[in-house]
Amino acid sequence: MPAYSLTTLTAGKTSIATSVIETLAAQLSGSILDTSDAGYDDARAIWNGMIDRRPGLIIRCMSAADVVSAVRFARDNGLLVSVRGGGHGIAGNAVCDGGLMIDLSQMKSVRVDAAAQRAWVEPGATLADVDKETQAAGLIVPTGINSTTGIAGLTLGGGFGWITRKFGLTLDNLVSVEIVTADGELRRASATEDPDLFWALRGGGGNFGVVTGFEFRLHRFGPNVLSGLVVHPLDDAELVLKNYRAALETAPDELTCWAVIRQAPPLPFLPAEWHGKEVLILAMCYCGDIAEGEKATARLRSIGMPIADVVGAAPFTAWQQAFDPLLTLGARNYWKSHDFTDLSDAAIEILIRAARQLPGPECEIFIAHVGGAAGRVAAASTAFPQRSSHFVMNVHARWREQSMDRACIGWARDLFETARPLSAGTAYINFMPADEADRVQEAYGASYHRLAMLKQRYDPSNLFRMNQNVTPMTSTKAA
């Protein structure tokens, strides 16, 4: 039996007998790591290199039963809890200091029922894991744009990407979940089973428990899409963005186009003289007939005098991984985000001005257009706060050296504050950093009050608070 050094379990009870840990270990099909174990540092490392936290204990779960045991152990011992799925969240809430980290990264199974067009996905799966299995059957669930992202956090916070306008948000395609709530019970939630909990899970993040399985509705799709990049000089950004905005007014649901402003990476299709220069990139995907896609993208591709146009037919799984090399593990990252109901002239001016002050070669601003099928879901039907056709601005500061922290974070915050008067008020929870706890209520908009009441029902002690936290609404507050 291994020995456990628990001197760092400082959250909650400061002393837990080794025999208690040994009893827990005997119940698990997974494993337990403490700070002295060889795999500890690898297990606590996540995508955002700015996060360097040290859990007192890590439980690497292999089953729903392991999760039940982990949650009960945390509850009974008054421990701070964090939950790791893919470990990709910008805020770093997957890892806590001194408490218990429930690690789901080993639970990666994806089971597809092609006849029923359903998939059952465990919470440690990445988008690449999901795409691989669903596309093998000619099916898809709409997800995000970086294949190393975890499916769990993405889904619970929303989930939008290249095919959202056609098929809705990831959470719009959620049929049911299995979840371990704060009382240590394994529950099933769906439209007919515990529907209030199911409502909250679709947008409420990790506030309501640890999801051990997701059931998704799948769609016939692929394998090829028309996708790629059109690259313009930053000097042409005003012309391009105004025409981009106009083109999207009549874009079909099958077409998604996002704008990215950054220094040009050394991509092989770009002339060498443009490497490191500021550019505006239109990234587009048409998820339908390729010939129809050529027609639908023609207006966007005819704007201005692009440096390069590399839009063509490709496997969707390849397009889903196209941005992975720019978003690898370990860099320092800080994001700031706004929802905009429209991309106004004033917003375009602010974006271009900030783009001329990029603090580093990996920093970027991207504008995502969300609408179509996602915008036709009734606002009150899920906890996701913004259902109008809208633009999401993500200010993505990314760098390598700690000495650049002040410049990069300051740049992101300055752009965020300058753009605030133009914003819708709501925000995409998955894009919010750890220092925005005071913004959570505003970000959820009309959904917050109901979320707070349900938090009181399912997690009154706020056991699950390592997230964009919804505070339980006590009866006094409700009154």
HELIX and SHEET records of a PDB file:
HELIX    1   1 THR A   18  GLN A   27  1                                  10    
HELIX    2   2 TYR A   40  ARG A   44  1                                   5    
HELIX    3   3 ALA A   64  ASP A   76  1                                  13    
HELIX    4   4 LEU A  127  ALA A  136  1                                  10    
HELIX    5   5 ILE A  151  GLY A  157  1                                   7    
HELIX    6   6 THR A  164  PHE A  167  1                                   4    
HELIX    7   7 LEU A  171  ASN A  173  5                                   3    
HELIX    8   8 PRO A  195  LEU A  201  1                                   7    
HELIX    9   9 GLY A  205  PHE A  208  5                                   4    
HELIX   10  10 LEU A  234  ASP A  236  5                                   3    
HELIX   11  11 ALA A  237  LEU A  248  1                                  12    
HELIX   12  12 ALA A  272  TRP A  274  5                                   3    
HELIX   13  13 ILE A  290  ARG A  301  1                                  12    
HELIX   14  14 PHE A  316  GLN A  320  1                                   5    
HELIX   15  15 ASP A  324  LEU A  326  5                                   3    
HELIX   16  16 ASP A  345  ALA A  355  1                                  11    
HELIX   17  17 GLY A  372  ARG A  376  5                                   5    
HELIX   18  18 ALA A  379  SER A  381  5                                   3    
HELIX   19  19 GLN A  402  MET A  404  5                                   3    
HELIX   20  20 ASP A  405  ALA A  419  1                                  15    
HELIX   21  21 ARG A  420  LEU A  422  5                                   3    
HELIX   22  22 ILE A  429  PHE A  431  5                                   3    
HELIX   23  23 ALA A  437  ARG A  439  5                                   3    
HELIX   24  24 VAL A  440  TYR A  444  1                                   5    
HELIX   25  25 GLY A  445  SER A  447  5                                   3    
HELIX   26  26 TYR A  448  TYR A  458  1                                  11    
HELIX   27  27 SER A  475  ALA A  478  1                                   4    
SHEET    1   A 4 SER A  31  ASP A  34  0                                        
SHEET    2   A 4 LEU A  57  ARG A  60 -1                                        
SHEET    3   A 4 LEU A 100  ASP A 103  1                                        
SHEET    4   A 4 VAL A  81  ARG A  84  1                                        
SHEET    1   B 5 VAL A 110  ASP A 113  0                                        
SHEET    2   B 5 ARG A 118  VAL A 121 -1                                        
SHEET    3   B 5 VAL A 210  ARG A 217 -1                                        
SHEET    4   B 5 LEU A 174  VAL A 180 -1                                        
SHEET    5   B 5 LEU A 186  SER A 190 -1                                        
SHEET    1   C 2 LEU A 139  ILE A 140  0                                        
SHEET    2   C 2 HIS A 219  ARG A 220 -1                                        
SHEET    1   D 7 ALA A 308  ASP A 309  0                                        
SHEET    2   D 7 ASN A 224  PRO A 233 -1                                        
SHEET    3   D 7 GLU A 278  TYR A 286 -1                                        
SHEET    4   D 7 LEU A 255  GLN A 263 -1                                        
SHEET    5   D 7 GLU A 364  VAL A 370 -1                                        
SHEET    6   D 7 HIS A 390  TRP A 399 -1                                        
SHEET    7   D 7 ARG A 332  PHE A 340 -1                                        
SHEET    1   E 3 ALA A 308  ASP A 309  0                                        
SHEET    2   E 3 ASN A 224  PRO A 233 -1                                        
SHEET    3   E 3 GLY A 312  PRO A 315 -1                                        
END                                                                             
